[in-house]
Amino acid sequence: MVKEIGDVAFEKKVVGNEEPVLLLVYAPWCGDCNRIMPVINDCSELPEFKQVCFRQMDVDKNPQTKKNLNVERYPTLYLFKNGRKVAERTAEVPAEEQKAIIQSILGCC
């Protein structure tokens, strides 16, 4: 299950998390973002990714994290391990390629 977080929870739920965290940074008005959300939710239910915490953040509501991560395009996926960003990938791709993008970034786990 993918959980929504905000600027305040970012430090605790992402940086302070010992488990790998896949963070989707999105904007609610973004078509690519809306298309990738169900794909990420499906991936969060797969047994091979049970050790990963799936989070998402609306950048319109959370400008501080947007600034700190230097987010320029949506949707962007970040993988954090032991509180450090280890991978970043923009997912502006056709729907049929989105699952492969998610799986490739999670390959760093």
C-alpha positions as CSV (number, residue, x, y, z in Angstrom):
1,M,0.0,0.0,0.0
2,V,1.3,3.5,-0.9
3,K,0.9,6.1,1.9
4,E,0.8,9.8,1.4
5,I,3.3,11.9,3.3
6,G,4.1,15.6,3.6
7,D,7.0,17.9,4.4
8,V,6.7,17.3,8.1
9,A,6.7,13.5,7.9
10,F,9.5,13.4,5.2
11,E,12.4,13.3,7.7
12,K,10.8,10.5,9.8
13,K,9.1,8.4,7.2
14,V,11.8,8.6,4.5
15,V,15.2,9.8,5.8
16,G,14.7,8.2,9.2
17,N,13.5,4.9,7.9
18,E,15.9,1.9,8.0
19,E,13.9,0.1,5.3
20,P,14.2,1.1,1.6
21,V,11.6,3.7,0.7
22,L,10.3,4.3,-2.8
23,L,9.0,7.9,-2.9
24,L,6.7,9.1,-5.8
25,V,6.8,12.9,-6.1
26,Y,3.7,14.0,-8.1
27,A,1.4,16.8,-8.9
28,P,-2.4,16.1,-8.8
29,W,-2.9,17.9,-12.2
30,C,-0.2,15.8,-13.9
31,G,-1.6,13.1,-16.3
32,D,1.6,10.9,-16.2
33,C,1.4,11.1,-12.4
34,N,-2.2,9.9,-12.3
35,R,-1.4,7.1,-14.6
36,I,1.6,5.8,-12.6
37,M,-0.2,5.8,-9.2
38,P,-2.2,2.6,-9.7
39,V,1.0,0.9,-11.1
40,I,2.9,1.8,-8.0
41,N,0.1,0.6,-5.8
42,D,0.1,-2.7,-7.7
43,C,3.9,-3.0,-7.2
44,S,3.6,-2.2,-3.5
45,E,1.5,-5.4,-3.2
46,L,4.0,-7.7,-4.9
47,P,5.8,-10.1,-2.5
48,E,9.2,-9.3,-4.0
49,F,8.9,-5.7,-2.8
50,K,7.5,-6.5,0.7
51,Q,10.6,-5.0,2.3
52,V,10.1,-1.6,0.6
53,C,8.0,1.2,2.1
54,F,6.0,2.9,-0.7
55,R,5.3,6.6,-0.1
56,Q,3.9,9.4,-2.3
57,M,4.0,13.2,-2.0
58,D,2.0,16.0,-3.6
59,V,4.6,18.7,-4.4
60,D,1.9,21.4,-4.6
61,K,1.2,20.9,-0.9
62,N,4.9,20.2,0.1
63,P,7.1,22.9,-1.3
64,Q,10.0,22.4,1.1
65,T,10.7,18.8,0.1
66,K,10.3,19.8,-3.6
67,K,13.0,22.4,-3.1
68,N,15.3,20.1,-1.1
69,L,15.1,17.3,-3.7
70,N,15.3,19.8,-6.6
71,V,12.2,18.3,-8.3
72,E,11.8,19.7,-11.8
73,R,9.7,17.1,-13.5
74,Y,6.7,14.9,-12.6
75,P,6.3,12.1,-11.8
76,T,9.7,11.5,-10.2
77,L,10.6,8.3,-8.3
78,Y,13.2,8.3,-5.6
79,L,14.7,5.3,-3.8
80,F,16.1,6.0,-0.3
81,K,18.2,3.4,1.6
82,N,19.3,4.0,5.1
83,G,18.1,7.6,4.8
84,R,20.2,8.4,1.6
85,K,18.9,8.9,-1.9
86,V,20.4,6.1,-4.0
87,A,18.3,6.4,-7.2
88,E,16.2,8.9,-9.0
89,R,14.1,8.5,-12.1
90,T,11.6,10.6,-13.9
91,A,8.7,8.4,-15.0
92,E,7.3,10.4,-17.9
93,V,6.8,7.3,-20.0
94,P,3.9,5.5,-21.6
95,A,1.8,3.4,-19.2
96,E,3.1,0.1,-20.5
97,E,6.7,1.1,-19.5
98,Q,5.9,2.4,-16.0
99,K,6.1,-1.0,-14.3
100,A,9.5,-1.6,-15.8
101,I,10.7,1.8,-14.5
102,I,9.5,1.0,-11.0
103,Q,11.1,-2.5,-11.1
104,S,14.4,-1.1,-12.4
105,I,14.6,1.5,-9.6
106,L,13.7,-1.1,-7.0
107,G,16.5,-3.3,-8.3
108,C,18.8,-1.2,-6.2
109,C,17.2,-2.7,-3.0
